[in-house]
Amino acid sequence: MLGWFSLVLVAVIMLWLYAIRRSPGATSEARARQVQKRWIIWGGLVLPITSMAVILAFGIPAGHRMLPLPLDEGEVLRINVTAHQWWWEVYYPESDITLKDELHIPAGVPLDLHLTSADVIHSFWVPRLGGKLDMLPGRTNVLRLHADEPGTYRGQCAEFCGTQHAHMKFTVTAHSPEDYQTWLRQEASDE
Ligand SMILES: [Cu+2]
């Protein structure tokens, strides 16, 4: 996105400089109208239609993967996340594990995060895992997430929720499937 929008910015600045510097010259009215028409067709129709088509071609499948649709593989791992001012309560209904400000997930498989809030509106966001979803009091939103590789990913509340909003962080640790099972057993025996 940074690369693409830098390109757009440079192009706009160059057009702007060109518009400032070019000499008024004597163009006939017919010629001016022709140039205007060309700008409308190429800049106002062709450019936005093609760029939106390209963005949608990538965006629709990506958005589809974030929807909690039923999968052929069967049940998807479920984790409940409740936002509080200013911390995250993480609960694993299948194994009765509760965590604070951290999530542990298996890498390589999709999982469903059931997101809600205990007080004001917050937003769940792990930039490297994509997808950001609001957490609303009295309502549960489901976000499907998928970590391709084991690792640690940082998350942050993405909706201003009070004075400590900026410090409302959490970490997501994605384990290999075997490590995840080991972690589950450890946690279950600690409880
Ligand atoms: Cu917040």
Residues whose N, C-alpha, C, O or C-beta is under 5 A from the ligand:
A	BS01	CU	H122 C157 A158 E159 F160 C161 H165 M168
